[in-house]
Amino acid sequence: MVNWSDCWLDNQLIVEAGTIDVSPALVVVSGGSGVGKTTLLRAISRQNPSLRPRLVFQEPTLLPWLTVTENLSIVCEDIESQTHWLSLFDLSEVGQLRPGQLSLGMQRRIAIVRGILARPRLLLLDEPSASLDPANVERLISNIGAAISEESVPTIIVTHSPRDFEALKPSYFELTGRPAVLSQSRT
């Protein structure tokens, strides 16, 4: 179980306090633009430190002056593990390249690999499939499924496209309202 307290911005309540059972391997949270999905992930990350959560933002936060391997070494110096996860995410040829030499989709997958290599007990993914073409969305979902299966790490994904993740058989939640409230949904 993860929980969070009310999330405020200035004097406005953005997301009401709540709890999610993360015992299913994957939880998908959907909601409209600006409803508070990223705020929810930040609150979960801050308020559940015992799970060593790793938040992977929508925009990759790779350091542009470092190679992919150097970016991964920030959290894991084990080259064998890096090679394994880069291969699993179809990125085995990019270790010596810098982020600026890669597509946005490749950068997102590398950021997810870095999140996994940090060995969290909770992985939080903010819109991992945003702006990807259908073939890359399918590849990314397959990669995420393999990672969840291999690492057994509970994962929460926030997205505008919850149906993209159907093949992974997640638990679905929806964030709605002002202030936003999280409730279980069918998709």
KELO-523716 format. One line per field, with one value per residue (C-alpha): residue number from 1; z, y, x. Coordinates in steps of 0.5 Angstrom, whole numbers, plus 500, padded with zeros to 3 digits. Each point is the difference from the previous one (the first is absolute). Layout:
BEGIN
resi: (NUM; ...);
c3: (Z; ...);
c2: (Y; ...);
c1: (X; ...);
END
This chain:
BEGIN
resi: (1; 2; 3; 4; 5; 6; 7; 8; 9; 10; 11; 12; 13; 14; 15; 16; 17; 18; 19; 20; 21; 22; 23; 24; 25; 26; 27; 28; 29; 30; 31; 32; 33; 34; 35; 36; 37; 38; 39; 40; 41; 42; 43; 44; 45; 46; 47; 48; 49; 50; 51; 52; 53; 54; 55; 56; 57; 58; 59; 60; 61; 62; 63; 64; 65; 66; 67; 68; 69; 70; 71; 72; 73; 74; 75; 76; 77; 78; 79; 80; 81; 82; 83; 84; 85; 86; 87; 88; 89; 90; 91; 92; 93; 94; 95; 96; 97; 98; 99; 100; 101; 102; 103; 104; 105; 106; 107; 108; 109; 110; 111; 112; 113; 114; 115; 116; 117; 118; 119; 120; 121; 122; 123; 124; 125; 126; 127; 128; 129; 130; 131; 132; 133; 134; 135; 136; 137; 138; 139; 140; 141; 142; 143; 144; 145; 146; 147; 148; 149; 150; 151; 152; 153; 154; 155; 156; 157; 158; 159; 160; 161; 162; 163; 164; 165; 166; 167; 168; 169; 170; 171; 172; 173; 174; 175; 176; 177; 178; 179; 180; 181; 182; 183; 184; 185; 186; 187);
c3: (500; 499; 502; 500; 503; 497; 495; 500; 495; 504; 503; 495; 502; 493; 502; 506; 505; 498; 500; 494; 501; 495; 502; 492; 496; 496; 502; 494; 502; 495; 500; 496; 499; 506; 505; 504; 498; 500; 507; 502; 498; 504; 506; 500; 499; 506; 505; 499; 501; 503; 493; 497; 494; 493; 496; 493; 497; 494; 497; 501; 505; 497; 500; 493; 501; 502; 496; 501; 504; 504; 502; 502; 504; 505; 503; 498; 498; 499; 492; 499; 503; 496; 494; 502; 500; 494; 496; 503; 498; 493; 502; 500; 494; 504; 506; 497; 497; 504; 501; 494; 495; 502; 498; 506; 500; 501; 506; 503; 500; 503; 505; 502; 500; 505; 504; 500; 502; 506; 503; 503; 503; 496; 493; 498; 493; 498; 493; 497; 493; 499; 493; 497; 494; 501; 498; 506; 504; 499; 501; 507; 503; 498; 503; 507; 500; 500; 505; 505; 499; 501; 506; 503; 501; 502; 494; 500; 493; 499; 493; 495; 497; 505; 494; 498; 506; 499; 498; 507; 504; 505; 505; 497; 504; 498; 503; 499; 503; 503; 505; 497; 503; 498; 499; 497; 492; 495; 495);
c2: (500; 507; 506; 508; 506; 505; 504; 507; 506; 507; 500; 495; 492; 497; 492; 497; 496; 492; 493; 495; 493; 499; 492; 499; 501; 506; 505; 505; 507; 504; 507; 506; 506; 504; 495; 499; 493; 503; 503; 493; 497; 505; 499; 493; 500; 505; 497; 492; 501; 493; 497; 504; 502; 502; 505; 501; 506; 501; 504; 496; 503; 497; 504; 503; 500; 493; 494; 495; 495; 506; 502; 493; 500; 505; 495; 493; 499; 493; 500; 493; 502; 506; 496; 495; 506; 504; 493; 499; 507; 499; 505; 496; 504; 507; 499; 505; 505; 507; 501; 505; 495; 496; 500; 502; 493; 498; 505; 498; 492; 502; 504; 494; 496; 504; 500; 493; 499; 505; 493; 504; 496; 505; 502; 506; 502; 507; 499; 495; 499; 508; 502; 493; 497; 494; 495; 503; 500; 493; 499; 504; 496; 493; 503; 503; 493; 496; 505; 499; 492; 500; 505; 498; 508; 503; 505; 506; 503; 507; 501; 503; 493; 494; 496; 500; 495; 495; 494; 501; 499; 506; 502; 507; 506; 507; 507; 505; 506; 506; 499; 493; 494; 493; 494; 493; 500; 494; 503);
c1: (500; 502; 497; 500; 497; 497; 504; 499; 503; 500; 493; 497; 499; 502; 499; 497; 503; 500; 503; 501; 501; 507; 500; 497; 507; 497; 495; 498; 497; 497; 497; 499; 506; 501; 496; 506; 503; 507; 499; 497; 506; 505; 496; 500; 508; 501; 495; 502; 508; 500; 499; 506; 495; 503; 496; 501; 498; 496; 506; 506; 505; 507; 506; 501; 508; 500; 500; 494; 505; 502; 493; 498; 507; 497; 495; 504; 507; 499; 501; 497; 494; 500; 501; 495; 494; 503; 499; 493; 498; 502; 506; 506; 504; 499; 505; 505; 495; 498; 492; 500; 502; 494; 493; 495; 497; 507; 501; 494; 502; 507; 497; 495; 506; 504; 494; 500; 508; 499; 496; 494; 494; 495; 501; 496; 500; 497; 497; 505; 496; 499; 501; 503; 497; 496; 506; 504; 495; 499; 507; 501; 494; 503; 506; 497; 496; 507; 503; 494; 500; 508; 501; 493; 500; 493; 499; 495; 499; 496; 497; 495; 500; 498; 498; 507; 502; 495; 504; 504; 493; 501; 495; 497; 499; 497; 502; 494; 497; 502; 503; 502; 498; 503; 495; 500; 498; 499; 505);
END
